[in-house]
């Protein structure tokens, strides 16, 4: 588990955009209480690659892409993330004839 900064900004009446700059992914939720579960889902579906080093707010605060929202830290199970990616690659590489047996 590791803490990663997360940028949250309202995008209208029923949409909240959530961005994890360290992973270069985002998702949209309807309520702030949905953030942890939707971030976990977005990471599982979208992220492929090594676990990035966690950055600091100071690394992103001057970026104009991150204006008008707020920051929070999410405790993300990065061990589960990397294990999940390894399992997927193994499953995809199994030949069709071996999978049928």
C-alpha positions in Angstrom: 0.0 0.0 0.0 1.2 3.5 -0.8 -0.4 7.0 -0.7 -0.8 8.7 -4.0 -2.0 12.3 -4.6 -5.4 12.5 -6.4 -6.9 15.6 -8.0 -10.6 16.0 -7.7 -12.7 18.7 -9.6 -16.4 19.2 -10.1 -17.5 19.0 -13.8 -21.1 20.0 -13.4 -24.0 19.0 -11.3 -23.6 15.2 -11.4 -19.9 14.6 -12.4 -16.7 14.7 -10.5 -13.5 14.1 -12.4 -10.8 12.3 -10.5 -7.2 12.2 -11.8 -4.2 10.3 -10.5 -1.3 12.3 -12.1 1.3 9.7 -11.1 -0.5 7.0 -13.1 -1.7 9.3 -15.9 -5.3 8.1 -15.5 -8.6 9.6 -14.7 -12.2 8.6 -14.0 -15.5 10.3 -13.5 -17.7 9.7 -10.4 -21.1 11.0 -9.4 -20.4 11.3 -5.6 -17.2 11.8 -3.7 -17.9 8.6 -1.7 -17.4 6.7 -5.0 -13.9 7.9 -5.5 -11.9 5.0 -3.9 -13.8 2.2 -5.6 -13.9 3.9 -9.0 -10.1 4.7 -8.8 -9.4 1.1 -8.0 -11.5 0.0 -11.0 -9.9 2.6 -13.3 -6.4 1.4 -12.3 -7.3 -2.3 -12.9 -8.8 -1.5 -16.3 -6.5 1.3 -17.6 -3.1 1.1 -16.1 -0.3 -1.0 -17.4 3.3 -0.5 -16.3 5.5 -0.3 -13.3 4.2 1.3 -10.1 5.3 4.9 -10.3 7.0 6.7 -7.5 4.5 8.8 -5.5 4.8 12.5 -6.1 4.0 15.6 -4.0 1.4 18.3 -4.5 4.2 20.7 -5.1 5.1 18.7 -8.2 1.7 19.5 -9.8 0.3 22.6 -8.1 1.7 25.0 -10.8 0.3 22.9 -13.7 -2.6 24.8 -15.2 -4.4 21.5 -15.7 -5.0 21.3 -12.0 -6.8 24.5 -11.2 -10.2 24.9 -9.4 -10.3 21.5 -7.7 -8.8 20.0 -4.6 -6.2 17.4 -3.7 -6.5 14.3 -1.5 -4.3 11.3 -0.8 -5.6 7.8 -1.6 -4.0 4.7 -0.1 -3.7 2.4 -3.1 -2.9 -1.3 -2.9 -0.1 -1.2 -5.5 0.8 -4.9 -4.7 -2.6 -6.0 -5.9 -2.2 -3.8 -9.0 1.0 -5.4 -10.1 -0.1 -8.9 -9.3 -3.3 -8.4 -11.3 -1.3 -7.2 -14.3 1.0 -10.3 -14.2 -2.0 -12.7 -14.0 -3.6 -11.0 -17.0 -0.5 -11.3 -19.1 -0.1 -15.0 -18.3 -3.8 -15.7 -19.1 -3.5 -14.0 -22.5 -0.4 -15.9 -23.4 -1.9 -19.4 -22.9 -2.3 -21.1 -26.3 -5.9 -21.9 -27.3 -5.3 -25.7 -27.5 -3.8 -25.8 -23.9 -6.7 -23.7 -22.5 -9.2 -26.2 -23.8 -7.7 -29.1 -21.9 
